[in-house]
Amino acid sequence: EEEEEEEEDGDFIPGSESPCPRCGKEARRLQALHEAIVSIREAQQELHRHLSGMLSSAGRARQVPAPGLLQSPRSWFLLCVFLACQLLINYIL
């Protein structure tokens, strides 16, 4: 958006004297706006770096150890099936 405004100024070269006081005022306003945008962009990048670091460290800290053998329903089901097979084998023999 800001670059579009600068392009509309035509032959205006930043740092040169403005053709009129109003143009000079607008040029200073645009320069201040540009500096604010650059500052916000830098702060945003810094926040992004910090957030990425926090998320990666939280992810490492929160890594759950592998679940125990009998913590899933599938494991319990397989255990019951194997026990039933063992009982059947013992009964037959």
Phi, psi and omega per residue, in radians:
E1 nan -0.787 -3.105
E2 -1.163 -0.672 -3.134
E3 -1.134 -0.627 3.102
E4 -1.087 -0.714 3.135
E5 -1.128 -0.682 -3.141
E6 -1.165 -0.650 -3.133
E7 -1.183 -0.536 3.137
E8 -1.214 -0.354 -3.128
D9 -1.211 -0.226 3.087
G10 1.407 -2.010 -3.035
D11 -1.542 0.147 -3.089
F12 -1.139 2.247 3.100
I13 -1.949 2.139 3.138
P14 -0.982 2.374 3.135
G15 1.655 -0.307 3.105
S16 -1.534 2.888 -3.134
E17 -1.242 2.447 -3.129
S18 -1.375 2.632 3.134
P19 -1.181 -0.438 -3.132
C20 -2.555 2.793 -3.128
P21 -1.035 -0.671 -3.127
R22 -1.121 -0.712 3.115
C23 -1.131 -0.688 3.104
G24 -1.091 -0.729 3.119
K25 -1.103 -0.756 3.119
E26 -1.137 -0.676 3.129
A27 -1.110 -0.739 3.106
R28 -1.148 -0.671 3.116
R29 -1.127 -0.742 3.113
L30 -1.148 -0.673 3.115
Q31 -1.117 -0.758 3.107
A32 -1.111 -0.699 3.115
L33 -1.115 -0.743 3.117
H34 -1.074 -0.787 3.128
E35 -1.091 -0.687 3.113
A36 -1.137 -0.706 3.129
I37 -1.126 -0.760 3.117
V38 -1.081 -0.749 3.132
S39 -1.098 -0.764 3.128
I40 -1.122 -0.716 3.135
R41 -1.081 -0.752 3.123
E42 -1.123 -0.741 3.112
A43 -1.111 -0.683 3.126
Q44 -1.116 -0.739 3.116
Q45 -1.126 -0.700 3.120
E46 -1.137 -0.757 3.086
L47 -1.073 -0.700 3.128
H48 -1.096 -0.735 3.106
R49 -1.089 -0.791 -3.138
H50 -1.117 -0.760 -3.134
L51 -1.107 -0.738 3.109
S52 -1.075 -0.744 3.111
G53 -1.105 -0.748 3.131
M54 -1.130 -0.748 -3.127
L55 -1.147 -0.703 -3.136
S56 -1.206 -0.673 3.117
S57 -1.233 -0.620 3.088
A58 -1.179 -0.649 3.111
G59 -1.132 -0.697 3.113
R60 -1.193 -0.676 -3.103
A61 -1.245 -0.500 -3.036
R62 -1.639 0.029 -3.135
Q63 -1.017 2.102 -3.085
V64 -1.439 2.342 3.076
P65 -1.086 2.762 -3.130
A66 -0.960 2.364 -3.110
P67 -1.088 2.581 3.122
G68 -1.057 2.863 -3.046
L69 -1.021 -0.678 -3.045
L70 -1.871 0.545 3.140
Q71 -1.684 -0.141 3.118
S72 -1.907 2.588 3.120
P73 -1.044 -0.584 3.127
R74 -1.081 -0.702 3.129
S75 -1.121 -0.731 3.115
W76 -1.108 -0.732 3.132
F77 -1.070 -0.818 3.131
L78 -1.101 -0.677 3.107
L79 -1.066 -0.779 3.125
C80 -1.109 -0.714 3.115
V81 -1.098 -0.798 -3.137
F82 -1.133 -0.687 3.097
L83 -1.129 -0.708 3.109
A84 -1.099 -0.730 3.095
C85 -1.093 -0.723 3.135
Q86 -1.111 -0.742 3.106
L87 -1.112 -0.711 3.124
L88 -1.108 -0.769 3.121
I89 -1.099 -0.770 3.130
N90 -1.099 -0.660 -3.123
Y91 -1.179 -0.727 -3.114
I92 -1.195 -0.732 -3.109
L93 -1.401 nan nan
